[in-house]
Amino acid sequence: MAATYITMAELRALLGITAITLYADATVEEVCQATEDILNKYLWFNTAPIAATALSANVATITTPTPHGFVTDQSVVISGAGATFNGTKTITGYDLYRFTYNKTASDQTTHLVKPYGLVTGPNHATVYASVPAVREAAAALATTIWQARQAPGESVTTIDGFIASPYQLGNTLIAKVRGLIAPYMSPNSMVG
């Protein structure tokens, strides 16, 4: 699926490479998608990780390592938890770290899900691709990624001083745009 926070055409125009065929569309789209993937780790979505699953007497139990916030009769989408548990489900019961739903299948003892699966609830938030601050953050990140990709080993001089190119993609990358995305950041991305 094509990136939406910054599109390939928008990035080409921003970089001034619209008429240059030297850069394949797939390469430019990769940068756009990487930008969106990075931002999605920081933006707030109605999701929770899945740490464990179990099935007993046709009732599936999903365990999350953090409070999930889902409630009875809410429809959620489960992914990455195994074929028996994946899909759209309606919650029949819950507590702070677990929820249940009806599932006709053979019993399964509790087992850990590694890497974590994901439960996604309805998204009532703004579509981030239409939020100007998120789009500006995407433009800044995509430009930085593109520049680091095109000139490895080079250096950049900024108002703050000298930055060696390999470190442009280090832990300060998101710091460049944190002010733009702050109102939309997940509390989970602010820990640490």
Phi, psi and chi 1 to 4 in degrees:
 res  aa     phi    psi   chi1   chi2   chi3   chi4
   1 MET       -  136.1 -173.0  161.2  112.0      -
   2 ALA   -70.3  145.4      -      -      -      -
   3 ALA   -64.3  147.4      -      -      -      -
   4 THR  -118.8  -20.2   57.6      -      -      -
   5 TYR   -69.4  -38.6  -61.9  169.7      -      -
   6 ILE  -141.7  125.0 -175.7  165.3      -      -
   7 THR   -87.0  166.3   65.7      -      -      -
   8 MET   -59.2  -44.0  178.7  177.6   51.9      -
   9 ALA   -63.6  -40.6      -      -      -      -
  10 GLU   -65.5  -42.3  -68.8  167.8  -25.4      -
  11 LEU   -67.0  -41.5 -177.4   56.1      -      -
  12 ARG   -59.0  -43.8  -80.1 -173.1  174.0  -80.6
  13 ALA   -65.8  -42.2      -      -      -      -
  14 LEU   -62.0  -39.7 -178.0   66.1      -      -
  15 LEU   -84.6  -10.5  -64.2  170.6      -      -
  16 GLY    74.9   31.5      -      -      -      -
  17 ILE  -119.0   29.3   59.3  169.1      -      -
  18 THR   -64.7  -37.1   51.4      -      -      -
  19 ALA   -97.6    3.5      -      -      -      -
  20 ILE   -95.2  117.2  -59.8  173.6      -      -
  21 THR   -89.8   -0.3   57.1      -      -      -
  22 LEU   -60.9  -31.8  174.8   65.3      -      -
  23 TYR   -99.7  114.2  -54.7  110.4      -      -
  24 ALA   -64.7  146.4      -      -      -      -
  25 ASP   -54.8  -39.9  -74.4  -10.6      -      -
  26 ALA   -61.2  -37.3      -      -      -      -
  27 THR   -67.9  -44.7  -57.3      -      -      -
  28 VAL   -66.0  -41.1  178.9      -      -      -
  29 GLU   -64.1  -36.2  178.9   59.3   34.9      -
  30 GLU   -57.7  -42.7 -116.0  177.0   38.7      -
  31 VAL   -65.3  -43.1  172.6      -      -      -
  32 CYS   -61.4  -43.8  -65.5      -      -      -
  33 GLN   -68.7  -40.5 -168.2   60.9   58.0      -
  34 ALA   -60.3  -41.0      -      -      -      -
  35 THR   -60.2  -47.0  -61.7      -      -      -
  36 GLU   -65.0  -40.2 -167.2  161.4  -44.5      -
  37 ASP   -61.6  -42.6  -68.4  -13.8      -      -
  38 ILE   -63.2  -50.0  -69.9  166.7      -      -
  39 LEU   -61.8  -38.3  -78.1  171.7      -      -
  40 ASN   -61.7  -25.1  -78.3  -18.2      -      -
  41 LYS   -70.9  -19.3  -63.6  -63.1 -179.4 -165.2
  42 TYR  -105.9  -22.9  -69.6   89.2      -      -
  43 LEU   -80.1  156.1  -62.7  174.1      -      -
  44 TRP   -90.0  118.3 -159.8  -15.7      -      -
  45 PHE  -122.5  162.0  -65.7   95.0      -      -
  46 ASN   -85.3   72.9 -168.9   14.1      -      -
  47 THR  -133.9  163.4   61.0      -      -      -
  48 ALA  -149.6  144.7      -      -      -      -
  49 PRO   -73.9  152.9   22.5  -27.4      -      -
  50 ILE  -108.2  120.9  -62.0  171.5      -      -
  51 ALA   -97.5  -29.6      -      -      -      -
  52 ALA  -155.7  156.4      -      -      -      -
  53 THR  -134.3  156.0   58.7      -      -      -
  54 ALA  -155.6  158.6      -      -      -      -
  55 LEU  -143.8  124.1 -176.0   62.2      -      -
  56 SER  -146.2  128.6  177.4      -      -      -
  57 ALA    52.2   45.2      -      -      -      -
  58 ASN    62.3   26.9  -65.6  -34.3      -      -
  59 VAL  -125.4  119.4  174.7      -      -      -
  60 ALA   -89.5  141.2      -      -      -      -
  61 THR  -121.3  127.7  -59.2      -      -      -
  62 ILE  -110.2  130.1  -58.4  -65.6      -      -
  63 THR  -113.2  132.4  -56.2      -      -      -
  64 THR  -112.7  148.1   62.0      -      -      -
  65 PRO   -77.9  -12.7   27.8  -33.5      -      -
  66 THR  -129.9  160.3   57.9      -      -      -
  67 PRO   -57.7  128.4  -25.5   35.0      -      -
  68 HIS   -88.4  -31.4   53.5   74.0      -      -
  69 GLY    80.8    6.3      -      -      -      -
  70 PHE   -89.9  155.5  -60.2  117.6      -      -
  71 VAL  -131.1  168.0  -64.1      -      -      -
  72 THR   -58.2  140.3  -58.5      -      -      -
  73 ASP    74.4    3.3  -66.4  -30.7      -      -
  74 GLN   -83.9  140.2 -172.1  173.1   28.5      -
  75 SER   -91.7  130.1 -179.2      -      -      -
  76 VAL  -130.8  159.7  -63.9      -      -      -
  77 VAL  -112.9  125.6  177.0      -      -      -
  78 ILE  -105.8  132.9  -63.2  172.1      -      -
  79 SER  -140.4  153.8   59.0      -      -      -
  80 GLY    71.1   17.0      -      -      -      -
  81 ALA  -111.5    5.7      -      -      -      -
  82 GLY   104.4  150.8      -      -      -      -
  83 ALA   -56.0  -36.4      -      -      -      -
  84 THR   -64.4  -33.6  -58.7      -      -      -
  85 PHE  -101.8  -23.1  -61.0   94.0      -      -
  86 ASN   -66.6  150.9  -69.8  -15.5      -      -
  87 GLY   126.5 -177.3      -      -      -      -
  88 THR   -86.0  126.8  -58.9      -      -      -
  89 LYS  -131.7  154.5  -48.3  -62.8  178.4 -175.0
  90 THR  -110.2  123.1  -59.5      -      -      -
  91 ILE   -70.1  132.0  -64.2  174.7      -      -
  92 THR  -106.5  -15.2   56.6      -      -      -
  93 GLY  -168.9  158.8      -      -      -      -
  94 TYR  -159.8  159.6   71.1   96.3      -      -
  95 ASP  -137.0 -167.6   63.5   25.8      -      -
  96 LEU   -59.4  -39.9 -165.6   58.7      -      -
  97 TYR  -116.0    0.7  -65.8   98.4      -      -
  98 ARG  -139.0  155.6  -72.2 -174.9  -55.4  -95.6
  99 PHE  -145.7  159.9   64.6   85.5      -      -
 100 THR  -125.8  159.0   58.4      -      -      -
 101 TYR  -154.4  160.8   60.5   87.8      -      -
 102 ASN   -77.6  134.0  -64.2  -34.2      -      -
 103 LYS  -151.1  116.7  174.5   66.2  179.9  176.5
 104 THR   -85.6  107.9  -56.5      -      -      -
 105 ALA  -169.1  172.1      -      -      -      -
 106 SER   -66.3  147.1  -59.7      -      -      -
 107 ASP   -60.5  144.6  -72.6   -1.0      -      -
 108 GLN  -135.8  130.5  -66.1 -174.4   20.8      -
 109 THR   -68.5  163.9   59.5      -      -      -
 110 THR   -61.0  130.1  -60.7      -      -      -
 111 HIS  -137.6  148.0   69.6  -83.8      -      -
 112 LEU   -73.5  147.1  -61.8  177.6      -      -
 113 VAL  -106.7  109.1  177.7      -      -      -
 114 LYS  -130.7  125.6  -68.3 -173.4  179.8 -178.4
 115 PRO   -65.5  164.1   25.5  -31.4      -      -
 116 TYR   -51.5  144.1  -76.6  161.3      -      -
 117 GLY   -83.3 -170.1      -      -      -      -
 118 LEU  -142.6  133.8 -174.8   68.3      -      -
 119 VAL  -112.9  130.0   56.5      -      -      -
 120 THR  -121.9  126.1  -55.7      -      -      -
 121 GLY   -96.7 -178.9      -      -      -      -
 122 PRO   -58.9  139.8  -12.4   20.3      -      -
 123 ASN  -102.2  107.3 -172.0    7.5      -      -
 124 HIS   -98.6    2.4  -58.6  -66.5      -      -
 125 ALA   -77.3  167.6      -      -      -      -
 126 THR   -62.1  144.9  -55.4      -      -      -
 127 VAL   -70.7  116.5  175.5      -      -      -
 128 TYR   -62.3  -26.2  -69.1  123.4      -      -
 129 ALA   -65.8  -14.6      -      -      -      -
 130 SER  -105.9    5.3   64.8      -      -      -
 131 VAL   -92.1  116.4  174.6      -      -      -
 132 PRO   -54.7  -40.0  -26.8   35.1      -      -
 133 ALA   -64.6  -39.3      -      -      -      -
 134 VAL   -68.7  -40.0  172.4      -      -      -
 135 ARG   -64.2  -39.8  -66.9  179.6   54.7   73.9
 136 GLU   -66.5  -40.0  -73.1  -62.0  -38.4      -
 137 ALA   -62.1  -41.7      -      -      -      -
 138 ALA   -62.9  -41.2      -      -      -      -
 139 ALA   -62.4  -43.3      -      -      -      -
 140 ALA   -65.3  -44.1      -      -      -      -
 141 LEU   -67.2  -43.7  -69.5  178.3      -      -
 142 ALA   -62.4  -40.0      -      -      -      -
 143 THR   -63.0  -43.7  -58.4      -      -      -
 144 THR   -63.3  -44.2  -58.3      -      -      -
 145 ILE   -62.9  -45.1  -67.1  168.5      -      -
 146 TRP   -59.9  -46.7 -176.9  -95.3      -      -
 147 GLN   -64.4  -40.4  -71.2  172.3  -17.0      -
 148 ALA   -66.3  -33.9      -      -      -      -
 149 ARG   -72.7  -37.2 -176.6  178.9 -174.4  144.4
 150 GLN   -83.9  -23.1  -62.1  -53.8  -46.9      -
 151 ALA  -132.6   58.1      -      -      -      -
 152 PRO   -64.1  141.5   23.7  -30.9      -      -
 153 GLY    84.2  -11.1      -      -      -      -
 154 GLU   -79.9  179.5  -65.2  -68.5  -34.9      -
 155 SER  -131.4  160.0   62.4      -      -      -
 156 VAL  -125.9  136.7  175.6      -      -      -
 157 THR  -104.6  123.9  -56.5      -      -      -
 158 THR  -116.6  178.2   67.0      -      -      -
 159 ILE   -61.7  -27.3 -165.0  163.5      -      -
 160 ASP   -85.7   -7.9  -62.3  -19.0      -      -
 161 GLY   125.5 -152.8      -      -      -      -
 162 PHE   -90.7  133.2  169.7   82.4      -      -
 163 ILE  -128.2  121.9  -58.7  172.7      -      -
 164 ALA   -73.1  135.8      -      -      -      -
 165 SER   -53.1  -45.3 -178.5      -      -      -
 166 PRO   -58.4  -24.4  -23.4   32.2      -      -
 167 TYR   -89.3   -4.2  -59.9  105.1      -      -
 168 GLN   -62.2  -28.8  -73.8 -176.2   36.3      -
 169 LEU   -99.5   20.2  -58.8 -178.4      -      -
 170 GLY   -84.1 -156.8      -      -      -      -
 171 ASN   -70.9   -7.9   62.6   -2.2      -      -
 172 THR   -92.8   -1.2   59.6      -      -      -
 173 LEU   -56.8  -50.4  179.6   63.6      -      -
 174 ILE   -72.5  -23.7 -156.5   67.5      -      -
 175 ALA   -61.8  -27.6      -      -      -      -
 176 LYS   -62.9  -28.0  -65.8  177.8  179.5 -174.1
 177 VAL  -122.1    5.1  -62.7      -      -      -
 178 ARG   -56.9  -38.4 -172.1  169.6  -79.3  126.3
 179 GLY   -63.0  -34.5      -      -      -      -
 180 LEU   -70.5  -41.2  -72.7  167.3      -      -
 181 ILE   -95.8   -0.7   64.0  171.0      -      -
 182 ALA   -49.6  -44.7      -      -      -      -
 183 PRO   -66.5  -15.1  -16.9   27.5      -      -
 184 TYR  -111.8    4.4  -48.4  101.0      -      -
 185 MET   -76.6  140.5  -74.4 -179.8   71.4      -
 186 SER   -71.7  139.4  165.2      -      -      -
 187 PRO   -57.6  -30.8  -23.4   31.7      -      -
 188 ASN   -64.5  -27.1  -65.7  -26.8      -      -
 189 SER   -83.6   -7.9   70.7      -      -      -
 190 MET   -97.1   -3.2  -64.9 -176.5 -124.4      -
 191 VAL   -87.1  135.5  176.8      -      -      -
 192 GLY   108.9      -      -      -      -      -
